[in-house]
Amino acid sequence: MFEHIGEIIVLFWRTIQALPLCWRQRRKIFDQLFEIGNVSLLMVCILSLFIAGVTALQTGPVLVEHGLGVFVGGSIGLAMCKEFAPVFMAILIAGRVGSAMAAEIGSMRVYSEIDALRTMNIDPVNYLVLPRMVAIALALPALVMFSIPVGWFGGALVSAMNQRIGINFSSFFESLRDEVEAGDIYNGIFKAFIFALAIGLVSCHQGLNTRGGPRGIGRSVTKAVVNSIVLILILDYFLTRALLYIQK
């Protein structure tokens, strides 16, 4: 485990050193951005809409029964900004994009294409890892920024339609405006950025270390997704503690 952690840290440092080459790799970065962002947009909308809707169904009636209906919009708004949008979108991207990264790089490793790149004096980190890391670090925060208002709309829609809640759109968004601040949105975007780096590093590292043919590719994809999700949840706890301490 510690060996893998060390290799990931080294990979991260080598990627940072390669950042000046971003303009040269701009075409690859754009292609990865399109693959991560545009293609995932519909799933992000659906996921955000139903996450906020379920949250409203679960928390709305309880708050209304205790005379706290005015806080329904604020509670759902804060939950979407700080936790649900960054965490669930990161898990979605880990499953959809992280697996693809591990599979693509892993297949190149198994079929000696990475060795061919080294033979041509092309650094695999610069050519393969850098575009994917930059693209996911830009795309995931952007998807979270899109996810948050969609989730707000979903929460407001369920709150207005459910008879046990019975809160109209104006009351919902008034409560949301009173409780949610710009710093709460930045909180979620910052978390998404850190999660994106974690997903990209873990997935690319697993791809570069793939061994054993097609079966090895499958193992690398599984490890990339599972390790990314576990790391997202661990990082979420420590980032939440740190951000709460800073906000004090």
Backbone torsions as a table, in degrees:
resi	resn	phi	psi	omega
1	MET	NA	-46.1	-179.2
2	PHE	-67.0	-31.6	176.0
3	GLU	-64.1	-42.6	178.5
4	HIS	-65.7	-40.3	178.6
5	ILE	-60.9	-43.7	178.0
6	GLY	-62.1	-41.7	179.2
7	GLU	-64.5	-38.1	178.8
8	ILE	-66.6	-40.1	178.3
9	ILE	-63.6	-42.5	178.3
10	VAL	-63.4	-41.7	178.7
11	LEU	-62.7	-40.7	178.2
12	PHE	-62.7	-42.8	-179.7
13	TRP	-65.7	-41.0	178.6
14	ARG	-65.7	-34.3	177.6
15	THR	-67.9	-40.9	176.5
16	ILE	-61.4	-42.2	178.7
17	GLN	-63.5	-27.3	-178.3
18	ALA	-87.7	-1.3	-177.0
19	LEU	-56.3	-35.2	177.5
20	PRO	-59.7	-14.4	-179.8
21	LEU	-89.8	7.4	-176.6
22	CYS	-58.9	-41.7	-177.9
23	TRP	-64.0	-36.2	178.2
24	ARG	-67.7	-31.1	-178.6
25	GLN	-99.4	20.3	-172.0
26	ARG	-61.8	-33.2	179.9
27	ARG	-65.9	-43.6	178.1
28	LYS	-65.8	-38.8	178.4
29	ILE	-63.2	-43.2	179.2
30	PHE	-62.7	-42.5	179.1
31	ASP	-62.1	-41.5	178.8
32	GLN	-68.2	-38.1	176.8
33	LEU	-60.6	-42.5	178.8
34	PHE	-63.9	-42.8	-178.4
35	GLU	-65.7	-41.0	-177.4
36	ILE	-78.9	-48.2	-171.1
37	GLY	-82.9	-60.5	-172.7
38	ASN	-64.5	-43.6	-176.4
39	VAL	-71.5	-26.4	-179.0
40	SER	-89.3	-6.0	-170.5
41	LEU	-62.8	-43.0	-178.9
42	LEU	-63.4	-43.5	179.1
43	MET	-64.3	-36.5	177.9
44	VAL	-62.7	-43.6	179.3
45	CYS	-62.5	-47.1	-178.9
46	ILE	-62.9	-46.2	-178.5
47	LEU	-62.7	-45.6	-178.5
48	SER	-63.9	-42.5	-178.3
49	LEU	-59.9	-44.8	-175.2
50	PHE	-81.8	-29.8	175.5
51	ILE	-62.8	-48.6	179.0
52	ALA	-66.1	-36.6	178.5
53	GLY	-63.4	-44.3	178.0
54	VAL	-65.0	-39.7	177.9
55	THR	-61.2	-41.7	177.6
56	ALA	-64.4	-41.0	179.4
57	LEU	-63.3	-36.2	-176.4
58	GLN	-81.0	-42.6	-173.2
59	THR	-95.0	-30.4	-175.2
60	GLY	-57.2	-53.8	-179.3
61	PRO	-60.3	-35.9	179.8
62	VAL	-65.9	-44.9	179.6
63	LEU	-65.3	-40.2	-179.9
64	VAL	-65.9	-41.1	179.9
65	GLU	-62.6	-29.2	179.8
66	HIS	-95.9	13.2	178.0
67	GLY	74.0	23.5	-178.1
68	LEU	-116.3	30.9	-178.7
69	GLY	-61.3	-24.5	-179.2
70	VAL	-68.9	-13.1	-178.5
71	PHE	-99.3	3.4	-178.2
72	VAL	-62.6	-49.8	-179.4
73	GLY	-62.0	-42.6	-179.7
74	GLY	-65.6	-40.2	-178.9
75	SER	-67.4	-43.2	178.3
76	ILE	-67.9	-38.3	178.8
77	GLY	-62.6	-45.0	179.1
78	LEU	-66.2	-41.2	-179.8
79	ALA	-62.1	-41.7	179.0
80	MET	-65.8	-43.2	-176.9
81	CYS	-66.2	-49.3	-168.6
82	LYS	-88.0	-32.2	-172.4
83	GLU	-125.3	-60.9	-168.4
84	PHE	-62.8	-47.7	-177.2
85	ALA	-63.6	-54.1	-178.9
86	PRO	-65.3	-41.7	-175.0
87	VAL	-71.5	-50.4	-176.5
88	PHE	-69.7	-36.1	177.1
89	MET	-68.3	-35.3	176.7
90	ALA	-65.1	-42.2	177.7
91	ILE	-64.1	-40.0	176.7
92	LEU	-60.6	-46.9	-178.9
93	ILE	-68.3	-34.6	177.0
94	ALA	-62.0	-42.8	-180.0
95	GLY	-71.9	-35.6	-175.2
96	ARG	-92.0	-46.5	-173.5
97	VAL	-94.7	-43.3	180.0
98	GLY	-59.0	-40.7	178.4
99	SER	-64.1	-39.2	179.3
100	ALA	-66.1	-41.0	177.2
101	MET	-60.3	-47.9	-179.4
102	ALA	-62.8	-39.3	-178.9
103	ALA	-68.6	-43.8	-178.2
104	GLU	-64.8	-51.2	-178.4
105	ILE	-69.0	-36.9	178.5
106	GLY	-63.2	-41.3	177.9
107	SER	-65.5	-36.7	176.4
108	MET	-66.1	-34.8	177.4
109	ARG	-68.7	-45.0	-177.1
110	VAL	-66.2	-39.4	-176.8
111	TYR	-95.2	21.9	169.5
112	SER	65.5	18.5	177.7
113	GLU	-72.2	-32.4	177.6
114	ILE	-68.6	-38.5	175.1
115	ASP	-62.2	-36.7	177.8
116	ALA	-64.9	-38.0	176.9
117	LEU	-61.9	-43.9	178.9
118	ARG	-64.0	-36.4	177.9
119	THR	-61.9	-34.9	178.4
120	MET	-87.1	11.7	178.0
121	ASN	64.0	35.8	176.0
122	ILE	-109.4	122.1	-179.7
123	ASP	-73.3	121.8	179.3
124	PRO	-60.3	-30.2	178.8
125	VAL	-65.5	-45.4	179.8
126	ASN	-67.3	-36.9	-171.8
127	TYR	-88.1	-35.0	-173.9
128	LEU	-110.1	-44.6	-172.5
129	VAL	-80.3	-46.0	-175.6
130	LEU	-56.3	-51.2	-179.9
131	PRO	-60.1	-38.8	-179.6
132	ARG	-69.5	-40.2	179.9
133	MET	-65.9	-45.4	179.9
134	VAL	-64.8	-42.1	-177.7
135	ALA	-65.0	-45.6	-177.8
136	ILE	-71.2	-32.1	177.9
137	ALA	-68.1	-25.6	176.4
138	LEU	-89.4	-37.8	-172.0
139	ALA	-74.7	-43.3	-175.2
140	LEU	-64.6	-45.9	174.4
141	PRO	-59.7	-36.9	178.0
142	ALA	-64.8	-40.5	177.7
143	LEU	-65.5	-36.4	177.8
144	VAL	-66.4	-40.9	176.7
145	MET	-60.5	-33.9	177.4
146	PHE	-77.8	-33.8	-177.0
147	SER	-68.0	-36.4	-173.8
148	ILE	-61.1	-54.4	179.4
149	PRO	-65.2	-31.5	176.1
150	VAL	-64.1	-41.0	176.6
151	GLY	-64.2	-40.8	176.7
152	TRP	-58.7	-44.3	179.2
153	PHE	-62.7	-41.9	178.5
154	GLY	-62.3	-42.1	177.7
155	GLY	-64.6	-41.4	178.8
156	ALA	-65.8	-38.9	-179.0
157	LEU	-64.5	-45.9	179.6
158	VAL	-67.3	-39.9	179.8
159	SER	-62.7	-35.0	-180.0
160	ALA	-77.7	-33.4	-174.6
161	MET	-86.8	-27.3	-177.4
162	ASN	-80.6	126.4	-175.5
163	GLN	-69.1	-29.2	-179.8
164	ARG	-72.0	-19.4	178.5
165	ILE	-100.0	-59.3	173.4
166	GLY	61.4	42.8	178.8
167	ILE	-111.0	122.3	-177.1
168	ASN	-76.3	173.3	-175.0
169	PHE	-61.4	-43.4	-175.8
170	SER	-64.1	-42.6	179.1
171	SER	-67.1	-39.4	-179.9
172	PHE	-61.3	-50.7	-176.2
173	PHE	-75.2	-23.4	173.0
174	GLU	-67.1	-43.6	175.8
175	SER	-63.2	-41.3	179.8
176	LEU	-63.1	-42.1	-179.8
177	ARG	-64.8	-34.3	-179.7
178	ASP	-72.4	-32.1	-172.4
179	GLU	-96.9	-37.1	-173.5
180	VAL	-90.2	129.0	177.1
181	GLU	-113.1	168.4	-179.7
182	ALA	-61.1	-34.7	179.8
183	GLY	-62.5	-30.1	178.0
184	ASP	-68.1	-37.3	177.1
185	ILE	-69.0	-43.1	176.9
186	TYR	-61.1	-33.8	177.1
187	ASN	-56.3	-50.3	-179.5
188	GLY	-66.7	-37.4	179.8
189	ILE	-67.2	-40.3	177.9
190	PHE	-63.4	-43.9	177.1
191	LYS	-59.0	-43.0	-179.4
192	ALA	-61.3	-38.4	178.9
193	PHE	-63.2	-44.9	179.2
194	ILE	-65.6	-42.0	178.1
195	PHE	-62.2	-38.3	179.6
196	ALA	-62.5	-43.4	177.5
197	LEU	-61.6	-41.4	-180.0
198	ALA	-63.2	-45.3	-179.7
199	ILE	-62.5	-46.7	-178.8
200	GLY	-62.8	-44.2	-178.9
201	LEU	-65.4	-47.6	-178.5
202	VAL	-63.5	-43.7	-177.0
203	SER	-67.5	-45.3	179.5
204	CYS	-66.7	-38.4	178.3
205	HIS	-63.1	-44.4	178.1
206	GLN	-63.2	-39.6	178.5
207	GLY	-64.1	-43.0	-179.2
208	LEU	-68.1	-22.7	-178.1
209	ASN	-105.0	20.6	179.8
210	THR	-71.8	137.3	177.6
211	ARG	-138.3	151.7	166.3
212	GLY	94.7	25.8	173.3
213	GLY	75.8	-159.7	-177.6
214	PRO	-56.9	-36.9	178.4
215	ARG	-64.0	-37.2	177.6
216	GLY	-65.5	-35.4	177.0
217	ILE	-62.9	-43.6	178.4
218	GLY	-61.7	-40.9	178.2
219	ARG	-64.8	-40.1	-179.8
220	SER	-64.6	-41.2	178.8
221	VAL	-63.3	-44.6	179.1
222	THR	-61.7	-46.6	179.7
223	LYS	-63.1	-39.6	-179.0
224	ALA	-61.6	-45.6	-178.3
225	VAL	-68.9	-48.1	-177.4
226	VAL	-64.2	-47.7	-179.5
227	ASN	-63.9	-36.1	178.6
228	SER	-64.6	-45.2	-179.1
229	ILE	-64.8	-43.5	178.0
230	VAL	-61.8	-43.3	-179.5
231	LEU	-66.1	-37.0	177.5
232	ILE	-59.7	-45.9	-177.8
233	LEU	-69.0	-37.6	177.2
234	ILE	-66.5	-46.7	179.1
235	LEU	-63.0	-35.2	-179.5
236	ASP	-59.8	-41.2	179.3
237	TYR	-63.4	-50.3	-175.7
238	PHE	-69.7	-35.2	176.4
239	LEU	-66.7	-39.4	178.5
240	THR	-63.1	-44.2	178.6
241	ARG	-61.3	-44.7	-178.4
242	ALA	-65.2	-43.4	-178.2
243	LEU	-69.1	-36.6	175.2
244	LEU	-64.5	-37.8	178.4
245	TYR	-67.1	-40.6	179.7
246	ILE	-66.0	-39.8	-178.1
247	GLN	-67.4	-22.6	176.7
248	LYS	-66.6	NA	NA
